[in-house]
Amino acid sequence: MRSRTVPAILAGILAAGALTACQGAENPAATPFDPATCRGGTLSVLNQGGISHLDPARLYTSGGGNIPSLLFRTLTTRNRLPGEAGTRPAPDLATDLGTPSDGARTWTYRLRDGVFFEDGTPITSADVKYGIERSFAPELPGGAPYLRDWLVGAADYPGPYKQPGGLAAIETPDAKTIVFKLRKPEGDFPFLATATQFAPVPRAKDSGTEYENHPLSSGPYKVERYEKKKTLTLVRNTHWGSDTLRYACPDRIEVTAGLDPAVINQRLVTGAGRDAYAVTTDAVVGPEQLAQLTPGSALDKRVARGEFPMTTYLAFNTTKAPFDDVRVRQALSYAVNRTSVVNALGGSAVAGPSTTFLPPQPALGYQPYDHFPAGPGGDPAKARELLAAAGHGGGLSIELAHENDDANGLGPKVAAAIQDAFKQAGIAVRLVAIDGATYRDVTGKPATQPALSLQNWGADWPSGGPFLIPIFDGRQIVTAGGNFNLAQYNDPEVNAEIDAINALTDPAAAAPRWGALDARIGKLALVVPLTHEKDVYLYGTGVKNAVPDGWRGTYDLARISVK
């Protein structure tokens, strides 16, 4: 799940979607991009988020923007194309997307020839296996959690430092072959294999928690200088070959972190000096720049627009009154004013109203529905009718938990918009602000979870599974903390349908079933979908091919060049 910190809107970490994009400052039809002639120059990356870690075990699927894929190859990778084509994985270290067997409980990969670390050492299947095993070590927290659940016998595996024998569920019969044994069918395994946990790490070079100071590159760049949370300088890896997905155009990439997003956008607008060759992976365009983006303007030609699959929603705890009554949940679904929520997030350029939990992207299986049709401004009369039927004819008083600032789109601005809309339906809302640093901890623990809270959720890869499973699979309820099934919803029939879809290895076959499941669950009003995310990114006047891919909605550093 990704949550990107941006001014006035929400946004984090892995992603997909239909999008519209500009290809550069010039007309892309008149000056088509040629990756064969793009080499040279220095690309500057201006980011607000700090570069906290460079260890592939500690990075999430797309952690650190899209910087990790400049350093690390994984078994598969994003297809890095705009639109629907970019929502699929592509082979990277492996020769293909893997061969499933035993009903998608076993996945076999063959490594391609001619792949090396930055020191010239050939990459083997044992390096991939060891890299994955390191991600289980408690000393290296932060990576994607799926493998602990998916691999046979991995639930209690403590990592290679405490159990040197390794995971029996990962087999390496020879230097080119790696086999994964899963405890249940997982048709999305090729998507998961894009995660940085699948990057190779040679056991002999592993220095534990110090490894991230200079991780051994398997990608087109290697680390020249790294100052945690501040700067990162990458230069060419001379032992990198090439591939058709990473163009690796600049000779040098310099990342500066910890900048104010307003400053980043102003520097990109001005484009003075080296800022002409600058981009950002996490500072979405702010209100001041949005006001300047008139169609056909010079600045509008330096904007990339995409969509990361992210939904902002109201989460009910259905074990707590009054939200244990579906009529009350339906009443709030009718009462909400999505137009005011969109405006609170920054307007229609950065958010769109949603009546479905799945965002409007085909790869997820999006199926339009509106079970509680109230129009963009809400239907307070219908809400009052349902409240009366539920025994609340005199009105209702509730609390709404939200973050104490607006950085993630879950703060006072959106909460106030919801409060105002509910007031029209006779619902008095007391707002409860919780520190953003502990918000997920408080709302994700059933013992401390509020009855109603503002939430957002983004997919780790472009499929309905990572969007619906954590929120609605009853087997995912975690009582100790880190729970995302806030409705406490556990329906054996829904769980069984999730398993059946997971067994499908063809994304085109799985997508419509995820959409149908979303529509089915939506009738229960377990959540109130509010908005889906839109992404708007600026880039410098000297940058070319700043085209968002269909996976994450942002332009890819591995394909950008400088003039």
C-alpha positions in Angstrom: 0.0 0.0 0.0 1.4 3.3 -1.0 0.7 6.7 0.6 2.4 9.6 -1.1 2.8 12.8 0.9 1.7 15.8 -1.2 0.3 19.3 -0.6 -3.5 19.4 -0.6 -4.0 15.8 -1.8 -3.2 12.3 -0.8 -1.0 10.0 -2.7 3.1 6.2 -1.1 4.5 3.2 -2.3 3.7 0.4 -5.4 0.7 1.1 -8.7 -1.3 1.5 -12.3 -3.9 3.2 -14.4 -5.3 4.8 -17.5 -3.6 8.1 -18.1 -2.9 11.1 -20.4 0.6 12.3 -20.8 2.8 14.8 -22.5 6.0 13.3 -24.0 8.2 16.4 -23.6 8.4 20.1 -24.2 8.1 19.5 -28.0 5.3 18.0 -29.9 6.0 14.2 -29.5 4.7 13.5 -32.9 7.1 15.9 -34.5 10.1 14.9 -32.5 9.7 11.2 -31.5 11.9 10.0 -28.7 14.8 7.8 -29.8 16.3 5.8 -26.9 19.3 4.8 -29.0 20.5 8.4 -29.1 19.6 9.6 -25.6 22.9 9.1 -23.8 24.6 11.8 -21.7 24.1 14.6 -19.2 23.1 14.8 -15.6 19.5 14.4 -14.4 18.5 16.1 -11.1 15.8 14.6 -8.9 14.2 17.0 -6.4 12.2 15.1 -3.8 10.5 15.9 -0.6 10.7 12.4 0.8 14.0 11.3 2.4 16.0 8.5 1.1 15.9 6.4 4.3 17.2 3.1 3.0 19.0 1.6 0.0 18.9 -2.0 1.1 16.6 -3.9 -1.3 15.3 -5.9 1.6 14.1 -2.7 3.3 12.4 -1.1 0.3 8.8 -1.5 -0.6 7.5 -2.4 -4.1 8.2 1.1 -5.5 9.8 2.6 -2.4 11.9 5.7 -2.9 9.9 6.8 -5.9 11.3 4.7 -8.8 14.9 5.0 -7.8 15.4 1.3 -6.7 15.0 0.0 -10.3 18.0 2.1 -11.3 20.1 0.0 -9.0 18.4 -3.4 -8.8 17.1 -5.9 -11.2 14.4 -8.2 -10.0 13.0 -11.4 -11.5 10.3 -9.4 -13.2 9.8 -5.6 -13.5 7.2 -3.1 -14.6 6.5 -2.9 -18.3 7.3 0.9 -18.1 4.8 1.8 -20.9 2.0 4.4 -20.8 -1.6 3.3 -20.6 -2.9 -0.2 -20.3 0.3 -1.8 -21.7 2.2 -0.5 -18.7 0.0 -2.3 -16.2 1.6 -5.7 -16.9 4.9 -7.1 -15.5 7.8 -7.9 -17.9 10.8 -10.3 -17.6 13.9 -8.7 -16.1 16.5 -11.0 -14.6 14.3 -13.9 -15.7 13.7 -15.0 -19.2 9.9 -14.9 -18.9 7.2 -14.2 -16.4 7.6 -17.6 -14.8 6.1 -21.0 -15.3 3.2 -22.0 -12.9 2.4 -25.5 -12.0 0.5 -27.4 -9.3 -2.5 -25.0 -9.7 -0.3 -21.9 -9.4 1.2 -23.2 -6.1 4.7 -23.6 -7.8 6.4 -21.0 -9.9 9.7 -21.7 -11.8 12.0 -19.1 -13.2 15.1 -19.3 -15.4 17.7 -16.5 -15.3 18.8 -14.9 -18.5 22.5 -15.1 -19.6 24.9 -12.2 -19.3 23.7 -10.6 -16.1 26.3 -9.3 -13.7 26.8 -7.3 -10.5 28.7 -4.0 -10.6 32.0 -5.9 -9.8 31.6 -8.2 -12.8 30.4 -11.2 -10.8 27.7 -13.3 -12.6 24.3 -13.2 -10.9 23.1 -16.6 -9.9 19.8 -18.1 -8.7 21.5 -18.5 -5.2 22.0 -14.7 -5.1 18.3 -14.2 -5.8 17.3 -16.7 -3.1 19.6 -15.1 -0.6 18.3 -11.6 -1.3 14.8 -12.8 -0.6 15.8 -14.6 2.6 17.4 -11.4 3.9 14.1 -9.6 3.7 12.8 -11.9 6.4 15.4 -10.7 8.9 14.0 -8.6 11.7 17.2 -6.5 11.5 16.0 -5.4 8.0 12.3 -4.4 8.3 10.2 -2.5 5.9 9.8 -4.6 2.8 6.6 -6.0 1.2 5.0 -8.6 3.5 3.5 -11.0 1.0 6.2 -13.7 0.9 5.9 -14.5 4.6 2.3 -15.4 3.9 2.7 -17.0 0.5 5.7 -19.2 0.8 5.4 -22.7 2.4 6.8 -22.7 6.0 7.8 -19.0 5.9 5.5 -17.6 8.6 8.1 -17.9 11.3 11.3 -17.8 9.3 13.8 -15.4 11.1 16.1 -14.8 8.1 19.5 -16.1 7.2 21.4 -14.5 10.1 19.5 -16.6 12.6 18.8 -19.6 10.4 21.6 -20.1 7.9 20.0 -23.1 6.3 17.6 -20.9 4.3 14.0 -21.3 3.2 13.2 -24.8 1.9 10.3 -23.2 -0.1 12.8 -21.6 -2.4 14.8 -24.1 -4.4 17.8 -23.5 -6.7 18.5 -26.7 -8.5 21.2 -25.0 -10.6 22.8 -21.6 -11.1 20.1 -20.5 -13.5 16.9 -21.9 -12.0 14.9 -20.8 -9.0 11.6 -22.4 -7.8 9.1 -21.1 -5.4 6.7 -23.4 -3.4 3.6 -21.6 -2.3 1.1 -22.7 0.3 -1.9 -21.6 -1.8 -2.5 -20.6 -5.5 -1.2 -17.2 -6.3 -1.8 -16.1 -9.9 -0.3 -12.7 -9.2 3.1 -14.0 -8.4 4.7 -12.4 -11.5 3.5 -9.0 -10.1 5.1 -9.7 -6.7 8.3 -10.7 -8.4 8.8 -7.1 -9.3 9.3 -6.2 -5.6 12.8 -5.2 -4.5 13.0 -8.2 -2.2 13.6 -10.2 -5.4 16.8 -8.3 -6.2 20.0 -10.5 -6.0 22.4 -10.1 -3.1 25.7 -12.1 -3.0 26.0 -13.7 0.4 29.8 -13.0 0.5 29.2 -9.3 0.2 26.4 -9.0 2.7 27.3 -6.7 5.6 23.9 -6.8 7.4 22.5 -3.5 8.3 25.5 -1.8 6.8 24.9 -3.2 3.3 22.7 -0.3 2.3 25.6 2.1 2.6 26.8 0.7 -0.7 24.6 -2.0 -2.1 26.0 -4.0 -5.0 24.2 -2.9 -8.1 22.6 -5.2 -10.6 21.0 -2.3 -12.6 22.2 0.3 -15.0 23.6 2.6 -12.2 25.7 2.2 -9.1 26.1 4.3 -6.0 28.8 7.0 -6.0 27.7 8.8 -2.9 24.9 8.3 -0.4 23.9 10.4 2.6 20.9 9.0 4.2 17.7 11.1 4.0 19.7 13.8 2.1 21.5 13.0 -1.1 22.2 10.2 -3.5 24.5 10.3 -6.5 24.3 7.5 -9.1 26.8 6.9 -12.0 26.9 4.3 -14.7 27.4 0.6 -13.9 30.1 -0.4 -16.4 29.0 -4.1 -16.1 25.4 -3.3 -17.0 24.4 -4.6 -20.4 21.1 -3.2 -21.6 17.5 -4.0 -21.8 14.5 -2.7 -23.8 12.8 -1.3 -20.7 15.4 0.8 -18.9 16.9 3.3 -21.4 19.4 4.6 -18.8 20.0 7.8 -20.7 21.8 10.2 -18.3 25.4 9.5 -17.4 24.7 10.7 -13.9 21.6 11.1 -11.6 21.7 13.3 -8.6 18.9 13.0 -6.0 18.3 15.7 -3.4 15.8 14.8 -0.7 14.0 16.7 2.2 12.9 19.7 0.1 9.6 21.5 0.6 7.1 20.5 -2.2 6.3 24.1 -3.0 10.0 24.9 -3.4 10.4 21.9 -5.7 7.5 22.9 -8.0 8.7 26.5 -8.1 12.2 25.4 -9.1 10.7 23.2 -11.8 8.6 26.1 -13.1 11.5 28.5 -13.2 14.0 26.0 -14.6 17.0 28.1 -13.8 20.5 26.5 -14.4 20.6 22.8 -13.5 16.9 22.9 -12.6 16.2 22.8 -16.4 17.3 19.2 -16.2 15.2 18.3 -13.1 12.3 16.1 -12.2 10.6 14.9 -9.0 9.2 11.5 -8.1 7.0 12.6 -5.2 6.1 16.3 -5.4 2.7 16.5 -7.2 1.9 19.9 -8.7 0.5 22.3 -6.0 -2.4 24.7 -6.2 -0.2 27.7 -7.4 1.0 25.7 -10.4 -2.4 24.2 -11.1 -3.8 27.7 -11.6 -1.2 28.2 -14.4 -2.0 25.1 -16.3 -4.3 26.5 -18.9 -4.5 24.3 -22.0 -1.8 25.0 -24.5 0.3 27.1 -22.1 4.0 26.7 -22.0 3.8 25.2 -18.5 1.0 22.8 -19.5 3.4 21.3 -22.1 5.8 20.4 -19.2 3.2 18.4 -17.2 2.8 14.6 -17.0 -0.6 13.4 -16.0 -1.2 9.9 -14.7 -3.3 7.9 -12.2 -2.0 5.8 -9.4 -4.8 3.4 -8.1 -5.6 5.1 -4.8 -9.0 5.5 -3.1 -9.9 7.8 -0.2 -12.8 6.5 1.8 -14.7 6.4 5.1 -14.1 3.2 7.0 -16.8 1.8 9.3 -16.0 -0.5 12.2 -19.2 -2.6 11.8 -18.8 -4.2 15.3 -19.5 -0.8 16.9 -22.9 0.9 17.2 -24.4 2.6 15.3 -22.5 1.2 12.3 -23.5 -2.3 13.0 -26.8 -1.3 11.4 -26.5 -1.4 7.6 -29.2 1.3 7.3 -27.0 3.8 9.2 -24.0 3.0 6.9 -26.3 3.4 3.9 -27.5 6.8 5.3 -23.9 8.1 5.5 -23.3 6.8 1.9 -26.2 8.9 0.7 -25.3 12.0 2.8 -21.7 12.4 1.6 -20.9 15.3 -0.7 -18.1 14.1 -3.0 -17.8 17.5 -4.7 -16.8 19.1 -1.5 -14.3 16.4 -0.8 -12.7 16.8 -4.2 -12.4 20.5 -3.6 -10.9 19.9 -0.2 -8.2 17.7 -1.8 -7.3 20.4 -4.4 -9.9 20.2 -7.1 -10.8 18.0 -10.1 -7.2 18.1 -11.5 -5.9 16.0 -8.6 -8.9 14.0 -7.5 -12.1 12.5 -8.9 -15.3 11.4 -7.2 -15.7 7.7 -6.6 -18.7 5.5 -5.8 -16.7 2.3 -6.2 -13.9 1.0 -4.0 -11.8 0.0 -7.0 -10.5 3.1 -8.9 -11.5 3.5 -12.5 -8.7 1.6 -14.1 -9.3 -1.5 -16.3 -6.3 -3.5 -15.0 -7.9 -3.6 -11.6 -11.2 -5.0 -13.0 -13.0 -1.7 -12.4 -16.8 -2.1 -12.8 -18.9 1.0 -12.5 -21.6 1.0 -9.8 -23.4 3.4 -7.6 -25.5 1.5 -5.0 -26.4 4.6 -3.2 -27.0 7.2 -5.9 -27.0 10.7 -4.4 -25.3 12.8 -7.1 -22.1 14.7 -6.6 -23.7 16.8 -3.8 -25.3 14.0 -1.7 -28.9 13.3 -0.9 -29.6 14.4 2.7 -33.4 13.6 2.4 -32.7 10.0 1.6 -30.2 9.8 4.4 -32.7 11.2 6.9 -35.2 8.6 5.7 -32.8 5.7 6.4 -31.8 7.1 9.8 -35.5 7.3 10.8 -36.0 3.7 9.7 -33.0 2.7 11.9 -34.5 4.5 14.9 -32.6 7.8 14.6 -35.4 10.0 13.5 -34.3 12.7 15.9 -30.8 12.8 14.3 -27.5 11.1 15.1 -24.3 12.1 16.8 -21.0 10.4 15.8 -17.3 10.9 15.8 -14.9 10.9 12.8 -11.2 10.3 13.3 -8.8 11.9 10.9 -5.1 12.9 10.7 -4.1 16.1 12.4 -2.7 17.7 9.1 -3.6 17.6 5.5 -0.4 16.1 4.1 -1.9 12.7 3.2 -5.3 13.9 2.3 -6.8 12.5 5.5 -6.7 15.7 7.5 -8.9 18.6 8.7 -9.9 19.9 5.3 -11.5 16.7 4.1 -12.9 15.9 7.6 -14.6 19.4 7.7 -16.1 18.8 4.2 -17.7 15.6 5.4 -18.8 17.1 8.7 -20.7 19.9 6.8 -22.4 17.4 4.4 -23.5 15.2 7.2 -25.0 18.1 9.1 -27.4 18.6 6.2 -28.8 15.1 7.0 -29.2 15.7 10.7 -25.9 13.9 11.6 -23.7 15.8 14.1 -20.1 15.0 13.7 -17.4 15.5 16.3 -14.0 15.6 14.6 -11.2 13.7 16.4 -7.7 14.6 15.2 -4.9 11.9 15.6 -1.2 12.5 15.1 -0.4 11.4 11.5 2.7 9.6 12.8 0.6 7.2 14.8 -2.7 7.3 12.8 -2.2 3.9 11.1 -1.2 2.3 14.4 -4.3 3.6 16.2 -6.8 2.9 13.4 -5.2 -0.5 12.5 -5.5 -2.0 16.0 -9.0 -3.3 16.8 -8.7 -2.4 20.4 -8.1 1.3 19.6 -9.8 1.5 16.2 -12.4 4.4 16.0 -15.9 3.5 14.8 -15.5 5.8 11.8 -12.2 7.1 10.3 -10.8 8.6 7.1 -8.6 6.2 5.2 -6.9 5.8 1.8 -5.6 2.6 0.1 -3.4 2.1 -2.9 -2.5 -1.1 -4.8 1.0 -2.6 -4.6 0.5 -3.7 -8.2 -2.2 -3.1 -10.8 -4.6 -5.9 -9.9 -7.8 -6.0 -7.9 -6.3 -8.5 -5.5 -3.9 -6.2 -3.5 -6.7 -3.7 -3.5 -9.6 -5.8 -2.2 -7.9 -8.6 -0.2 -6.4 -6.5 2.7 -9.6 -4.6 3.1 -12.3 -7.3 2.8 -10.7 -10.8 3.3 -11.7 -11.9 6.8 -8.6 -14.0 7.1 -6.5 -10.8 6.9 -8.0 -9.4 10.2 -5.1 -8.8 12.6 -6.0 -8.2 16.2 -2.5 -7.3 17.4 -2.2 -4.3 15.1 -1.4 -3.6 11.4 -5.0 -4.5 10.5 -6.6 -3.0 7.3 -9.9 -4.9 7.3 -11.4 -2.1 9.4 -14.9 -3.3 8.9 -14.0 -6.5 10.7 -15.7 -8.2 7.7 -15.4 -12.0 7.4 -17.6 -13.8 4.9 -16.6 -17.3 4.0 -18.2 -17.0 0.5 -16.2 -13.8 -0.2 -13.0 -15.5 1.1 -13.6 -18.5 -1.2 -14.1 -16.2 -4.2 -10.8 -14.5 -3.4 -9.1 -17.8 -3.4 -10.7 -18.8 -6.7 -9.6 -15.5 -8.4 -6.1 -15.9 -6.9 -5.7 -19.2 -8.7 -6.1 -17.5 -12.1 -2.8 -16.9 -13.8 -4.2 -14.7 -16.6 -4.8 -11.1 -15.4 -7.4 -10.6 -18.2 -9.5 -13.4 -16.7 -9.0 -12.3 -13.1 -9.8 -8.6 -13.7 -13.6 -8.9 -14.3 -14.0 -11.1 -11.3 -12.3 -8.6 -9.1 -14.7 -6.0 -10.4 -17.7 -8.1 -9.8 -16.5 -8.9 -6.3 -16.1 -5.1 -5.6 -19.7 -4.5 -6.8 -21.0 -7.3 -4.6 -19.2 -6.1 -1.5 -20.2 -2.5 -2.2 -23.9 -3.3 -1.6 -23.0 -3.8 2.1 -21.8 -0.2 2.6 -18.8 -1.4 4.6 -16.9 1.7 3.4 -18.0 5.0 1.7 -15.7 5.5 -1.3 -15.0 9.2 -1.7 -12.4 9.9 -4.4 -9.7 8.4 -6.6 -6.3 9.9 -7.1 -5.0 11.9 -10.2 -1.3 12.7 -10.5 0.1 15.8 -12.0 3.9 16.2 -12.2 6.1 19.0 -13.6 9.5 18.4 -15.3 12.3 20.8 -16.4 12.6 22.4 -19.9 15.6 20.2 -20.7 13.9 16.9 -19.9 12.6 14.5 -22.5 10.4 11.4 -22.5 8.8 12.3 -19.1 5.9 9.9 -19.8 4.1 8.3 -16.9 3.8 4.5 -17.0 0.6 2.7 -16.5 1.7 1.1 -13.3 2.3 4.0 -10.9 1.1 7.1 -12.7 4.6 8.8 -12.5 7.3 9.2 -15.1 10.1 6.6 -15.0 13.6 7.7 -14.2 14.9 4.7 -16.1 13.5 6.1 -19.4 14.0 9.9 -19.0 16.7 11.7 -20.8 18.1 15.3 -20.7 18.7 17.5 -23.7 
